[in-house]
Amino acid sequence: MLQASHQSPVMMSGASFVVSRGVCRRRLSHSHEMEVQPEAVRDWSELPLDVLASVFAKLGAVDILMGAGLVCHSWLEAAKVPSLWRYVDMEHHDVLRGKKKKRRDVLCAMAKAAVDRSNGELEVFAGSEFVTDQLLKYIAERSPSLKSLSLDYCNVTNEAFTELIIKLPLLEELLISLCPFVDGDAYEVTSRACVQLKRLMLRQGPYGGIRDGALGIEMMHELRYLTLVNSDIMTEELVAIIDGCPHMERLCVRNCSNIVVDGTLRAKCSRIKTLILPPLQHMQNVRSRYIFHPDDSVFTDKFDDWRSS
């Protein structure tokens, strides 16, 4: 066995090898030594830009901003390739929670850097509680190609949200989860501004005050997928949505206490391929309105999971 700390001879076919300080010397029978140099260390900074960019594409935006892009100058240049920043998920990373959680201003600065590097090519953005009105305005002014937006636990105002939405004509997917100040006319504005919207997921909470409802969704005529959780939506509003969205393929309604599920409603939904409705009314009355149902786990999925469904 070779010993790393001292010279160690190894016999092989009439000759011995001596390993010392990382250099292998072959001791020949006539007392001469031939030195065999170890393999040269590969310089990863010299990889072509397109190769580095392909590797970075396997990482998330946060990991590039906090890790790979800081290694050396060539890696930083590769980390600025706009195509890497079409998908920015800042909703499901360790720096957003627990011991590794970063300050809000740090996370907002990172999000702005990601938007800048996209050079107008940003297509998917997912953010959580760190998102501010100012960040939404920053995205609105620089991301005309945005197709998918996810906001989770964000205390942004209705005004900031609607100012963003009216600048996103290509938006196809929208997730709003537990954002207490996004309600009322926000959905009407969305229906007028985002005529290509195909997937909508709304999860509301026991905020009180202004009734949130689902006004305006019935005008989203291209909707294919709709999920409503903890909404104040009424039965007649749900019927209007079903009538106004002829392409609906999946409808999930959970913990919506104002919905009366009966044969008439189910008949109205008969053309929908995947249907998840609240329990029958007499069972619904004994349940808490805000019970978390296993099917609500859709709110932890990224939108690419929805695209593949």
Salt bridges, closest charged atoms under 4 A:
GLU33 OE1 - ARG25 NE 3.88
GLU33 OE2 - ARG27 NE 3.69
GLU35 OE1 - ARG25 NE 3.51
ASP63 OD1 - HIS93 NE2 3.00
GLU77 OE2 - HIS73 NE2 3.95
ASP89 OD2 - HIS92 ND1 3.07
ASP89 OD2 - LYS302 NZ 3.61
GLU91 OE2 - HIS92 NE2 3.76
ASP105 OD1 - ARG103 NE 3.04
ASP116 OD1 - ARG142 NE 3.89
GLU121 OE1 - ARG86 NE 3.08
GLU129 OE1 - LYS101 NZ 3.53
GLU141 OE1 - ARG142 NH1 3.22
GLU173 OE2 - ARG199 NH1 3.49
GLU173 OE1 - ARG307 NH2 3.24
GLU222 OE1 - ARG224 NH1 2.87
ASP232 OD1 - ARG289 NH2 2.40
GLU237 OE1 - ARG211 NH2 2.85
ASP243 OD1 - LYS268 NZ 3.18
ASP295 OD2 - ARG254 NH2 2.92
ASP295 OD2 - HIS293 ND1 3.67
